[in-house]
Amino acid sequence: MTITIQTDRGPLELPHGSTVAQALAILLNEPSDTDAMATALNGQFVPRREREQVLLNEGDTLLCFAAITGG
């Protein structure tokens, strides 16, 4: 069974029970890039430490963007 989520890079089909971390690994070319990215699921920020626990559901929207720091 699969689900389809929306991303800023287009629709993504994943196995049912996939996490934000798993989707992010598929979306990015280099797994090491995931630490440099911020994520939002359905408009809510998902901290890096929670990505492995947050399950995705059919129709969710996952956005990945470069974290901006500084002042």
N, CA, C and O atoms as a Tripos MOL2 file, in Angstrom:
@<TRIPOS>MOLECULE
protein
  284   283    71     0     0
PROTEIN
NO_CHARGES

@<TRIPOS>ATOM
      1 N           0.8460   -1.1810    0.0000 N.3       1 MET1
      2 CA          0.0000    0.0000    0.0000 C.3       1 MET1
      3 C           0.8910    1.2430    0.0000 C.2       1 MET1
      4 O           1.9010    1.2900    0.7020 O.2       1 MET1
      5 N           0.5120    2.2410   -0.7860 N.am      2 THR2
      6 CA          1.3010    3.4680   -0.8800 C.3       2 THR2
      7 C           0.4360    4.6850   -0.5950 C.2       2 THR2
      8 O          -0.7940    4.6280   -0.6080 O.2       2 THR2
      9 N           1.1300    5.7900   -0.3380 N.am      3 ILE3
     10 CA          0.4770    7.0970   -0.1810 C.3       3 ILE3
     11 C           1.1620    8.0610   -1.1370 C.2       3 ILE3
     12 O           2.2970    7.8360   -1.5580 O.2       3 ILE3
     13 N           0.4670    9.1270   -1.4690 N.am      4 THR4
     14 CA          1.0600   10.1880   -2.2780 C.3       4 THR4
     15 C           1.0030   11.4740   -1.4700 C.2       4 THR4
     16 O          -0.0560   11.8760   -0.9870 O.2       4 THR4
     17 N           2.1620   12.1160   -1.3300 N.am      5 ILE5
     18 CA          2.2290   13.4080   -0.6540 C.3       5 ILE5
     19 C           2.6300   14.4630   -1.6800 C.2       5 ILE5
     20 O           3.1670   14.1430   -2.7410 O.2       5 ILE5
     21 N           2.3670   15.6960   -1.3560 N.am      6 GLN6
     22 CA          2.7810   16.8110   -2.1980 C.3       6 GLN6
     23 C           4.0550   17.4110   -1.6180 C.2       6 GLN6
     24 O           4.1800   17.5640   -0.4030 O.2       6 GLN6
     25 N           4.9940   17.7460   -2.4870 N.am      7 THR7
     26 CA          6.2260   18.3920   -2.0470 C.3       7 THR7
     27 C           6.4780   19.6010   -2.9240 C.2       7 THR7
     28 O           5.8140   19.7900   -3.9430 O.2       7 THR7
     29 N           7.4370   20.4160   -2.5270 N.am      8 ASP8
     30 CA          7.7910   21.5650   -3.3510 C.3       8 ASP8
     31 C           8.4950   21.1200   -4.6320 C.2       8 ASP8
     32 O           8.7880   21.9460   -5.4960 O.2       8 ASP8
     33 N           8.7640   19.8350   -4.7580 N.am      9 ARG9
     34 CA          9.3970   19.2680   -5.9630 C.3       9 ARG9
     35 C           8.4260   18.3780   -6.7330 C.2       9 ARG9
     36 O           8.8350   17.6460   -7.6340 O.2       9 ARG9
     37 N           7.1550   18.4380   -6.3850 N.am     10 GLY10
     38 CA          6.1360   17.6400   -7.0560 C.3      10 GLY10
     39 C           5.6260   16.5170   -6.1860 C.2      10 GLY10
     40 O           6.0980   16.3340   -5.0640 O.2      10 GLY10
     41 N           4.6520   15.7510   -6.6970 N.am     11 PRO11
     42 CA          4.0940   14.6390   -5.9300 C.3      11 PRO11
     43 C           5.1440   13.5610   -5.6860 C.2      11 PRO11
     44 O           6.0380   13.3450   -6.5040 O.2      11 PRO11
     45 N           5.0180   12.8900   -4.5420 N.am     12 LEU12
     46 CA          5.9470   11.8210   -4.1880 C.3      12 LEU12
     47 C           5.1400   10.6460   -3.6450 C.2      12 LEU12
     48 O           4.3620   10.7970   -2.7040 O.2      12 LEU12
     49 N           5.3360    9.4720   -4.2510 N.am     13 GLU13
     50 CA          4.6690    8.2590   -3.8010 C.3      13 GLU13
     51 C           5.6000    7.5030   -2.8600 C.2      13 GLU13
     52 O           6.7690    7.2750   -3.1710 O.2      13 GLU13
     53 N           5.0630    7.1200   -1.7070 N.am     14 LEU14
     54 CA          5.8440    6.4570   -0.6580 C.3      14 LEU14
     55 C           5.0700    5.2750   -0.1030 C.2      14 LEU14
     56 O           3.8460    5.2180   -0.2250 O.2      14 LEU14
     57 N           5.7810    4.3260    0.5090 N.am     15 PRO15
     58 CA          5.0710    3.2460    1.1940 C.3      15 PRO15
     59 C           4.2790    3.8010    2.3890 C.2      15 PRO15
     60 O           4.7120    4.7480    3.0460 O.2      15 PRO15
     61 N           3.1350    3.2070    2.6530 N.am     16 HIS16
     62 CA          2.3440    3.5680    3.8350 C.3      16 HIS16
     63 C           3.2290    3.4040    5.0710 C.2      16 HIS16
     64 O           3.9510    2.4120    5.1780 O.2      16 HIS16
     65 N           3.1900    4.3490    5.9970 N.am     17 GLY17
     66 CA          4.0000    4.2910    7.2110 C.3      17 GLY17
     67 C           5.3340    5.0060    7.0850 C.2      17 GLY17
     68 O           6.1640    4.9310    7.9920 O.2      17 GLY17
     69 N           5.5540    5.7050    5.9630 N.am     18 SER18
     70 CA          6.8120    6.4430    5.7770 C.3      18 SER18
     71 C           6.8630    7.6600    6.6830 C.2      18 SER18
     72 O           5.8360    8.2170    7.0710 O.2      18 SER18
     73 N           8.0860    8.0590    7.0090 N.am     19 THR19
     74 CA          8.3000    9.2130    7.8820 C.3      19 THR19
     75 C           8.8070   10.4090    7.0760 C.2      19 THR19
     76 O           9.1620   10.2890    5.9040 O.2      19 THR19
     77 N           8.8300   11.5510    7.7340 N.am     20 VAL20
     78 CA          9.3930   12.7570    7.1320 C.3      20 VAL20
     79 C          10.8570   12.5150    6.7640 C.2      20 VAL20
     80 O          11.3000   12.9390    5.6960 O.2      20 VAL20
     81 N          11.6060   11.8470    7.6220 N.am     21 ALA21
     82 CA         13.0170   11.5720    7.3500 C.3      21 ALA21
     83 C          13.1860   10.7270    6.0930 C.2      21 ALA21
     84 O          14.0880   10.9820    5.2940 O.2      21 ALA21
     85 N          12.3380    9.7330    5.9080 N.am     22 GLN22
     86 CA         12.4370    8.8740    4.7350 C.3      22 GLN22
     87 C          12.1080    9.6410    3.4610 C.2      22 GLN22
     88 O          12.7740    9.4610    2.4420 O.2      22 GLN22
     89 N          11.1040   10.4830    3.5070 N.am     23 ALA23
     90 CA         10.7400   11.2860    2.3400 C.3      23 ALA23
     91 C          11.8540   12.2600    1.9940 C.2      23 ALA23
     92 O          12.1850   12.4420    0.8230 O.2      23 ALA23
     93 N          12.4240   12.8760    2.9970 N.am     24 LEU24
     94 CA         13.4970   13.8380    2.7840 C.3      24 LEU24
     95 C          14.7100   13.1670    2.1450 C.2      24 LEU24
     96 O          15.3450   13.7440    1.2620 O.2      24 LEU24
     97 N          15.0290   11.9650    2.5810 N.am     25 ALA25
     98 CA         16.1640   11.2290    2.0020 C.3      25 ALA25
     99 C          15.9340   10.9410    0.5200 C.2      25 ALA25
    100 O          16.8810   10.9570   -0.2660 O.2      25 ALA25
    101 N          14.6970   10.6810    0.1360 N.am     26 ILE26
    102 CA         14.3760   10.4350   -1.2720 C.3      26 ILE26
    103 C          14.4310   11.7260   -2.0770 C.2      26 ILE26
    104 O          14.9070   11.7300   -3.2120 O.2      26 ILE26
    105 N          13.9530   12.8120   -1.5030 N.am     27 LEU27
    106 CA         13.8970   14.0860   -2.2240 C.3      27 LEU27
    107 C          15.2630   14.6980   -2.4820 C.2      27 LEU27
    108 O          15.4630   15.3600   -3.5010 O.2      27 LEU27
    109 N          16.1990   14.4860   -1.5770 N.am     28 LEU28
    110 CA         17.5170   15.1050   -1.7100 C.3      28 LEU28
    111 C          18.5130   14.1200   -2.3010 C.2      28 LEU28
    112 O          18.4610   12.9230   -2.0200 O.2      28 LEU28
    113 N          19.4120   14.6310   -3.1140 N.am     29 ASN29
    114 CA         20.4010   13.7750   -3.7710 C.3      29 ASN29
    115 C          21.4150   13.2120   -2.7930 C.2      29 ASN29
    116 O          21.8280   12.0600   -2.9290 O.2      29 ASN29
    117 N          21.8190   13.9920   -1.8230 N.am     30 GLU30
    118 CA         22.8290   13.5820   -0.8470 C.3      30 GLU30
    119 C          22.1920   13.4820    0.5380 C.2      30 GLU30
    120 O          21.6500   14.4680    1.0380 O.2      30 GLU30
    121 N          22.2510   12.3050    1.1650 N.am     31 PRO31
    122 CA         21.6730   12.1780    2.5050 C.3      31 PRO31
    123 C          22.2420   13.1760    3.5050 C.2      31 PRO31
    124 O          21.5460   13.5910    4.4320 O.2      31 PRO31
    125 N          23.5050   13.5640    3.3230 N.am     32 SER32
    126 CA         24.1010   14.5210    4.2570 C.3      32 SER32
    127 C          23.4480   15.8980    4.1420 C.2      32 SER32
    128 O          23.5610   16.7110    5.0590 O.2      32 SER32
    129 N          22.7690   16.1690    3.0270 N.am     33 ASP33
    130 CA         22.0960   17.4540    2.8320 C.3      33 ASP33
    131 C          20.8940   17.6300    3.7510 C.2      33 ASP33
    132 O          20.4320   18.7520    3.9570 O.2      33 ASP33
    133 N          20.3840   16.5360    4.3050 N.am     34 THR34
    134 CA         19.1810   16.6410    5.1280 C.3      34 THR34
    135 C          19.4000   17.4910    6.3720 C.2      34 THR34
    136 O          18.4610   18.1220    6.8570 O.2      34 THR34
    137 N          20.6270   17.5180    6.8980 N.am     35 ASP35
    138 CA         20.9050   18.3280    8.0820 C.3      35 ASP35
    139 C          20.8620   19.8170    7.7820 C.2      35 ASP35
    140 O          20.6220   20.6210    8.6830 O.2      35 ASP35
    141 N          21.0890   20.1920    6.5430 N.am     36 ALA36
    142 CA         21.1030   21.6000    6.1610 C.3      36 ALA36
    143 C          19.7130   22.1000    5.7680 C.2      36 ALA36
    144 O          19.5400   23.2800    5.4620 O.2      36 ALA36
    145 N          18.7340   21.2130    5.7760 N.am     37 MET37
    146 CA         17.3910   21.5740    5.3470 C.3      37 MET37
    147 C          16.4380   21.7010    6.5390 C.2      37 MET37
    148 O          16.5430   20.9760    7.5290 O.2      37 MET37
    149 N          15.5230   22.6320    6.4080 N.am     38 ALA38
    150 CA         14.4170   22.7420    7.3570 C.3      38 ALA38
    151 C          13.2020   22.1020    6.6900 C.2      38 ALA38
    152 O          13.1190   22.0670    5.4620 O.2      38 ALA38
    153 N          12.2730   21.6030    7.4750 N.am     39 THR39
    154 CA         11.0950   20.9550    6.9210 C.3      39 THR39
    155 C           9.8260   21.4760    7.5800 C.2      39 THR39
    156 O           9.8080   21.8420    8.7550 O.2      39 THR39
    157 N           8.7700   21.4970    6.7810 N.am     40 ALA40
    158 CA          7.4440   21.8600    7.2840 C.3      40 ALA40
    159 C           6.4460   20.8530    6.7220 C.2      40 ALA40
    160 O           6.4410   20.5770    5.5230 O.2      40 ALA40
    161 N           5.6130   20.3120    7.5860 N.am     41 LEU41
    162 CA          4.5830   19.3620    7.1870 C.3      41 LEU41
    163 C           3.2310   20.0170    7.4080 C.2      41 LEU41
    164 O           2.8600   20.3500    8.5330 O.2      41 LEU41
    165 N           2.5070   20.1930    6.3230 N.am     42 ASN42
    166 CA          1.1920   20.8430    6.3750 C.3      42 ASN42
    167 C           1.2710   22.1990    7.0730 C.2      42 ASN42
    168 O           0.3850   22.5730    7.8420 O.2      42 ASN42
    169 N           2.3520   22.9270    6.7880 N.am     43 GLY43
    170 CA          2.5200   24.2750    7.3220 C.3      43 GLY43
    171 C           3.1180   24.3610    8.7150 C.2      43 GLY43
    172 O           3.2950   25.4600    9.2410 O.2      43 GLY43
    173 N           3.4320   23.2220    9.3230 N.am     44 GLN44
    174 CA          3.9920   23.2070   10.6750 C.3      44 GLN44
    175 C           5.4500   22.7560   10.6230 C.2      44 GLN44
    176 O           5.7650   21.7270   10.0250 O.2      44 GLN44
    177 N           6.3360   23.5250   11.2490 N.am     45 PHE45
    178 CA          7.7590   23.1920   11.2940 C.3      45 PHE45
    179 C           7.9600   21.8270   11.9570 C.2      45 PHE45
    180 O           7.3300   21.5230   12.9700 O.2      45 PHE45
    181 N           8.8450   21.0070   11.3760 N.am     46 VAL46
    182 CA          9.1980   19.7080   11.9530 C.3      46 VAL46
    183 C          10.6770   19.7480   12.3250 C.2      46 VAL46
    184 O          11.5260   19.7680   11.4350 O.2      46 VAL46
    185 N          11.0090   19.7620   13.6180 N.am     47 PRO47
    186 CA         12.4090   19.7700   14.0360 C.3      47 PRO47
    187 C          13.1460   18.5240   13.5520 C.2      47 PRO47
    188 O          12.5540   17.4530   13.4230 O.2      47 PRO47
    189 N          14.4380   18.6720   13.2880 N.am     48 ARG48
    190 CA         15.2590   17.5450   12.8200 C.3      48 ARG48
    191 C          15.1220   16.3170   13.7130 C.2      48 ARG48
    192 O          15.0130   15.1950   13.2190 O.2      48 ARG48
    193 N          15.1280   16.5260   15.0130 N.am     49 ARG49
    194 CA         15.1000   15.4010   15.9550 C.3      49 ARG49
    195 C          13.7740   14.6410   15.9190 C.2      49 ARG49
    196 O          13.6940   13.5320   16.4470 O.2      49 ARG49
    197 N          12.7330   15.2110   15.3100 N.am     50 GLU50
    198 CA         11.4210   14.5590   15.2630 C.3      50 GLU50
    199 C          11.1070   13.9220   13.9130 C.2      50 GLU50
    200 O          10.0890   13.2430   13.7790 O.2      50 GLU50
    201 N          11.9550   14.1260   12.9180 N.am     51 ARG51
    202 CA         11.6730   13.6470   11.5590 C.3      51 ARG51
    203 C          11.5010   12.1370   11.4700 C.2      51 ARG51
    204 O          10.7040   11.6540   10.6660 O.2      51 ARG51
    205 N          12.2330   11.3880   12.2780 N.am     52 GLU52
    206 CA         12.1480    9.9280   12.2460 C.3      52 GLU52
    207 C          10.8310    9.4120   12.8380 C.2      52 GLU52
    208 O          10.4180    8.2930   12.5330 O.2      52 GLU52
    209 N          10.1730   10.2070   13.6730 N.am     53 GLN53
    210 CA          8.9490    9.7750   14.3310 C.3      53 GLN53
    211 C           7.6710   10.2700   13.6580 C.2      53 GLN53
    212 O           6.5980    9.7070   13.8770 O.2      53 GLN53
    213 N           7.7770   11.3210   12.8410 N.am     54 VAL54
    214 CA          6.5790   11.9230   12.2490 C.3      54 VAL54
    215 C           6.1720   11.1390   11.0030 C.2      54 VAL54
    216 O           6.8800   11.1280    9.9960 O.2      54 VAL54
    217 N           5.0080   10.4810   11.0970 N.am     55 LEU55
    218 CA          4.4930    9.6880    9.9830 C.3      55 LEU55
    219 C           3.7510   10.5680    8.9890 C.2      55 LEU55
    220 O           3.1000   11.5450    9.3590 O.2      55 LEU55
    221 N           3.8660   10.1970    7.7250 N.am     56 LEU56
    222 CA          3.1760   10.9130    6.6550 C.3      56 LEU56
    223 C           1.8610   10.2230    6.3310 C.2      56 LEU56
    224 O           1.7300    9.0060    6.4660 O.2      56 LEU56
    225 N           0.8890   11.0210    5.9020 N.am     57 ASN57
    226 CA         -0.4260   10.5120    5.5270 C.3      57 ASN57
    227 C          -0.7580   10.9330    4.1060 C.2      57 ASN57
    228 O          -0.1950   11.8950    3.5840 O.2      57 ASN57
    229 N          -1.6630   10.2170    3.4950 N.am     58 GLU58
    230 CA         -2.1280   10.5420    2.1500 C.3      58 GLU58
    231 C          -2.5210   12.0210    2.0720 C.2      58 GLU58
    232 O          -3.2790   12.5210    2.9030 O.2      58 GLU58
    233 N          -1.9830   12.7160    1.0440 N.am     59 GLY59
    234 CA         -2.3500   14.1050    0.8060 C.3      59 GLY59
    235 C          -1.5770   15.1330    1.6040 C.2      59 GLY59
    236 O          -1.7840   16.3300    1.4090 O.2      59 GLY59
    237 N          -0.6790   14.7050    2.5110 N.am     60 ASP60
    238 CA          0.1330   15.6640    3.2630 C.3      60 ASP60
    239 C           0.9740   16.5080    2.3070 C.2      60 ASP60
    240 O           1.2570   16.1010    1.1810 O.2      60 ASP60
    241 N           1.3640   17.6830    2.7770 N.am     61 THR61
    242 CA          2.2590   18.5640    2.0290 C.3      61 THR61
    243 C           3.5400   18.7380    2.8240 C.2      61 THR61
    244 O           3.5210   19.2210    3.9560 O.2      61 THR61
    245 N           4.6540   18.3410    2.2240 N.am     62 LEU62
    246 CA          5.9670   18.4340    2.8560 C.3      62 LEU62
    247 C           6.8220   19.4270    2.0860 C.2      62 LEU62
    248 O           7.0440   19.2670    0.8860 O.2      62 LEU62
    249 N           7.2990   20.4510    2.7790 N.am     63 LEU63
    250 CA          8.1740   21.4400    2.1680 C.3      63 LEU63
    251 C           9.5610   21.3330    2.7760 C.2      63 LEU63
    252 O           9.7050   21.1560    3.9860 O.2      63 LEU63
    253 N          10.5850   21.4410    1.9320 N.am     64 CYS64
    254 CA         11.9800   21.4220    2.3660 C.3      64 CYS64
    255 C          12.6210   22.7190    1.9000 C.2      64 CYS64
    256 O          12.4470   23.1280    0.7520 O.2      64 CYS64
    257 N          13.3460   23.3510    2.7750 N.am     65 PHE65
    258 CA         13.9800   24.6020    2.3900 C.3      65 PHE65
    259 C          15.2580   24.7960    3.2050 C.2      65 PHE65
    260 O          15.3940   24.2760    4.3130 O.2      65 PHE65
    261 N          16.1820   25.5510    2.6340 N.am     66 ALA66
    262 CA         17.4480   25.8040    3.3020 C.3      66 ALA66
    263 C          17.1940   26.6590    4.5400 C.2      66 ALA66
    264 O          16.5560   27.7100    4.4710 O.2      66 ALA66
    265 N          17.7010   26.1900    5.6590 N.am     67 ALA67
    266 CA         17.5760   26.9510    6.9040 C.3      67 ALA67
    267 C          18.4410   28.2010    6.8070 C.2      67 ALA67
    268 O          19.5880   28.1370    6.3630 O.2      67 ALA67
    269 N          17.8950   29.3210    7.2180 N.am     68 ILE68
    270 CA         18.6190   30.5870    7.1740 C.3      68 ILE68
    271 C          18.9460   31.0050    8.5970 C.2      68 ILE68
    272 O          18.0640   31.0770    9.4530 O.2      68 ILE68
    273 N          20.2170   31.2800    8.8430 N.am     69 THR69
    274 CA         20.6380   31.7330   10.1660 C.3      69 THR69
    275 C          21.4130   33.0190   10.0290 C.2      69 THR69
    276 O          21.7830   33.4240    8.9260 O.2      69 THR69
    277 N          21.6500   33.6390   11.1200 N.am     70 GLY70
    278 CA         22.4380   34.8650   11.1040 C.3      70 GLY70
    279 C          21.5970   36.0530   11.5040 C.2      70 GLY70
    280 O          20.4490   35.9120   11.9260 O.2      70 GLY70
    281 N          22.1790   37.2120   11.3680 N.am     71 GLY71
    282 CA         21.4300   38.3920   11.7890 C.3      71 GLY71
    283 C          21.8030   39.5630   11.0710 C.2      71 GLY71
    284 O          21.2570   40.6380   11.3170 O.2      71 GLY71
@<TRIPOS>BOND
     1     1     2 1
     2     2     3 1
     3     3     4 2
     4     3     5 am
     5     5     6 1
     6     6     7 1
     7     7     8 2
     8     7     9 am
     9     9    10 1
    10    10    11 1
    11    11    12 2
    12    11    13 am
    13    13    14 1
    14    14    15 1
    15    15    16 2
    16    15    17 am
    17    17    18 1
    18    18    19 1
    19    19    20 2
    20    19    21 am
    21    21    22 1
    22    22    23 1
    23    23    24 2
    24    23    25 am
    25    25    26 1
    26    26    27 1
    27    27    28 2
    28    27    29 am
    29    29    30 1
    30    30    31 1
    31    31    32 2
    32    31    33 am
    33    33    34 1
    34    34    35 1
    35    35    36 2
    36    35    37 am
    37    37    38 1
    38    38    39 1
    39    39    40 2
    40    39    41 am
    41    41    42 1
    42    42    43 1
    43    43    44 2
    44    43    45 am
    45    45    46 1
    46    46    47 1
    47    47    48 2
    48    47    49 am
    49    49    50 1
    50    50    51 1
    51    51    52 2
    52    51    53 am
    53    53    54 1
    54    54    55 1
    55    55    56 2
    56    55    57 am
    57    57    58 1
    58    58    59 1
    59    59    60 2
    60    59    61 am
    61    61    62 1
    62    62    63 1
    63    63    64 2
    64    63    65 am
    65    65    66 1
    66    66    67 1
    67    67    68 2
    68    67    69 am
    69    69    70 1
    70    70    71 1
    71    71    72 2
    72    71    73 am
    73    73    74 1
    74    74    75 1
    75    75    76 2
    76    75    77 am
    77    77    78 1
    78    78    79 1
    79    79    80 2
    80    79    81 am
    81    81    82 1
    82    82    83 1
    83    83    84 2
    84    83    85 am
    85    85    86 1
    86    86    87 1
    87    87    88 2
    88    87    89 am
    89    89    90 1
    90    90    91 1
    91    91    92 2
    92    91    93 am
    93    93    94 1
    94    94    95 1
    95    95    96 2
    96    95    97 am
    97    97    98 1
    98    98    99 1
    99    99   100 2
   100    99   101 am
   101   101   102 1
   102   102   103 1
   103   103   104 2
   104   103   105 am
   105   105   106 1
   106   106   107 1
   107   107   108 2
   108   107   109 am
   109   109   110 1
   110   110   111 1
   111   111   112 2
   112   111   113 am
   113   113   114 1
   114   114   115 1
   115   115   116 2
   116   115   117 am
   117   117   118 1
   118   118   119 1
   119   119   120 2
   120   119   121 am
   121   121   122 1
   122   122   123 1
   123   123   124 2
   124   123   125 am
   125   125   126 1
   126   126   127 1
   127   127   128 2
   128   127   129 am
   129   129   130 1
   130   130   131 1
   131   131   132 2
   132   131   133 am
   133   133   134 1
   134   134   135 1
   135   135   136 2
   136   135   137 am
   137   137   138 1
   138   138   139 1
   139   139   140 2
   140   139   141 am
   141   141   142 1
   142   142   143 1
   143   143   144 2
   144   143   145 am
   145   145   146 1
   146   146   147 1
   147   147   148 2
   148   147   149 am
   149   149   150 1
   150   150   151 1
   151   151   152 2
   152   151   153 am
   153   153   154 1
   154   154   155 1
   155   155   156 2
   156   155   157 am
   157   157   158 1
   158   158   159 1
   159   159   160 2
   160   159   161 am
   161   161   162 1
   162   162   163 1
   163   163   164 2
   164   163   165 am
   165   165   166 1
   166   166   167 1
   167   167   168 2
   168   167   169 am
   169   169   170 1
   170   170   171 1
   171   171   172 2
   172   171   173 am
   173   173   174 1
   174   174   175 1
   175   175   176 2
   176   175   177 am
   177   177   178 1
   178   178   179 1
   179   179   180 2
   180   179   181 am
   181   181   182 1
   182   182   183 1
   183   183   184 2
   184   183   185 am
   185   185   186 1
   186   186   187 1
   187   187   188 2
   188   187   189 am
   189   189   190 1
   190   190   191 1
   191   191   192 2
   192   191   193 am
   193   193   194 1
   194   194   195 1
   195   195   196 2
   196   195   197 am
   197   197   198 1
   198   198   199 1
   199   199   200 2
   200   199   201 am
   201   201   202 1
   202   202   203 1
   203   203   204 2
   204   203   205 am
   205   205   206 1
   206   206   207 1
   207   207   208 2
   208   207   209 am
   209   209   210 1
   210   210   211 1
   211   211   212 2
   212   211   213 am
   213   213   214 1
   214   214   215 1
   215   215   216 2
   216   215   217 am
   217   217   218 1
   218   218   219 1
   219   219   220 2
   220   219   221 am
   221   221   222 1
   222   222   223 1
   223   223   224 2
   224   223   225 am
   225   225   226 1
   226   226   227 1
   227   227   228 2
   228   227   229 am
   229   229   230 1
   230   230   231 1
   231   231   232 2
   232   231   233 am
   233   233   234 1
   234   234   235 1
   235   235   236 2
   236   235   237 am
   237   237   238 1
   238   238   239 1
   239   239   240 2
   240   239   241 am
   241   241   242 1
   242   242   243 1
   243   243   244 2
   244   243   245 am
   245   245   246 1
   246   246   247 1
   247   247   248 2
   248   247   249 am
   249   249   250 1
   250   250   251 1
   251   251   252 2
   252   251   253 am
   253   253   254 1
   254   254   255 1
   255   255   256 2
   256   255   257 am
   257   257   258 1
   258   258   259 1
   259   259   260 2
   260   259   261 am
   261   261   262 1
   262   262   263 1
   263   263   264 2
   264   263   265 am
   265   265   266 1
   266   266   267 1
   267   267   268 2
   268   267   269 am
   269   269   270 1
   270   270   271 1
   271   271   272 2
   272   271   273 am
   273   273   274 1
   274   274   275 1
   275   275   276 2
   276   275   277 am
   277   277   278 1
   278   278   279 1
   279   279   280 2
   280   279   281 am
   281   281   282 1
   282   282   283 1
   283   283   284 2
@<TRIPOS>SUBSTRUCTURE
     1 MET1         2 RESIDUE 1 A MET
     2 THR2         6 RESIDUE 1 A THR
     3 ILE3        10 RESIDUE 1 A ILE
     4 THR4        14 RESIDUE 1 A THR
     5 ILE5        18 RESIDUE 1 A ILE
     6 GLN6        22 RESIDUE 1 A GLN
     7 THR7        26 RESIDUE 1 A THR
     8 ASP8        30 RESIDUE 1 A ASP
     9 ARG9        34 RESIDUE 1 A ARG
    10 GLY10       38 RESIDUE 1 A GLY
    11 PRO11       42 RESIDUE 1 A PRO
    12 LEU12       46 RESIDUE 1 A LEU
    13 GLU13       50 RESIDUE 1 A GLU
    14 LEU14       54 RESIDUE 1 A LEU
    15 PRO15       58 RESIDUE 1 A PRO
    16 HIS16       62 RESIDUE 1 A HIS
    17 GLY17       66 RESIDUE 1 A GLY
    18 SER18       70 RESIDUE 1 A SER
    19 THR19       74 RESIDUE 1 A THR
    20 VAL20       78 RESIDUE 1 A VAL
    21 ALA21       82 RESIDUE 1 A ALA
    22 GLN22       86 RESIDUE 1 A GLN
    23 ALA23       90 RESIDUE 1 A ALA
    24 LEU24       94 RESIDUE 1 A LEU
    25 ALA25       98 RESIDUE 1 A ALA
    26 ILE26      102 RESIDUE 1 A ILE
    27 LEU27      106 RESIDUE 1 A LEU
    28 LEU28      110 RESIDUE 1 A LEU
    29 ASN29      114 RESIDUE 1 A ASN
    30 GLU30      118 RESIDUE 1 A GLU
    31 PRO31      122 RESIDUE 1 A PRO
    32 SER32      126 RESIDUE 1 A SER
    33 ASP33      130 RESIDUE 1 A ASP
    34 THR34      134 RESIDUE 1 A THR
    35 ASP35      138 RESIDUE 1 A ASP
    36 ALA36      142 RESIDUE 1 A ALA
    37 MET37      146 RESIDUE 1 A MET
    38 ALA38      150 RESIDUE 1 A ALA
    39 THR39      154 RESIDUE 1 A THR
    40 ALA40      158 RESIDUE 1 A ALA
    41 LEU41      162 RESIDUE 1 A LEU
    42 ASN42      166 RESIDUE 1 A ASN
    43 GLY43      170 RESIDUE 1 A GLY
    44 GLN44      174 RESIDUE 1 A GLN
    45 PHE45      178 RESIDUE 1 A PHE
    46 VAL46      182 RESIDUE 1 A VAL
    47 PRO47      186 RESIDUE 1 A PRO
    48 ARG48      190 RESIDUE 1 A ARG
    49 ARG49      194 RESIDUE 1 A ARG
    50 GLU50      198 RESIDUE 1 A GLU
    51 ARG51      202 RESIDUE 1 A ARG
    52 GLU52      206 RESIDUE 1 A GLU
    53 GLN53      210 RESIDUE 1 A GLN
    54 VAL54      214 RESIDUE 1 A VAL
    55 LEU55      218 RESIDUE 1 A LEU
    56 LEU56      222 RESIDUE 1 A LEU
    57 ASN57      226 RESIDUE 1 A ASN
    58 GLU58      230 RESIDUE 1 A GLU
    59 GLY59      234 RESIDUE 1 A GLY
    60 ASP60      238 RESIDUE 1 A ASP
    61 THR61      242 RESIDUE 1 A THR
    62 LEU62      246 RESIDUE 1 A LEU
    63 LEU63      250 RESIDUE 1 A LEU
    64 CYS64      254 RESIDUE 1 A CYS
    65 PHE65      258 RESIDUE 1 A PHE
    66 ALA66      262 RESIDUE 1 A ALA
    67 ALA67      266 RESIDUE 1 A ALA
    68 ILE68      270 RESIDUE 1 A ILE
    69 THR69      274 RESIDUE 1 A THR
    70 GLY70      278 RESIDUE 1 A GLY
    71 GLY71      282 RESIDUE 1 A GLY
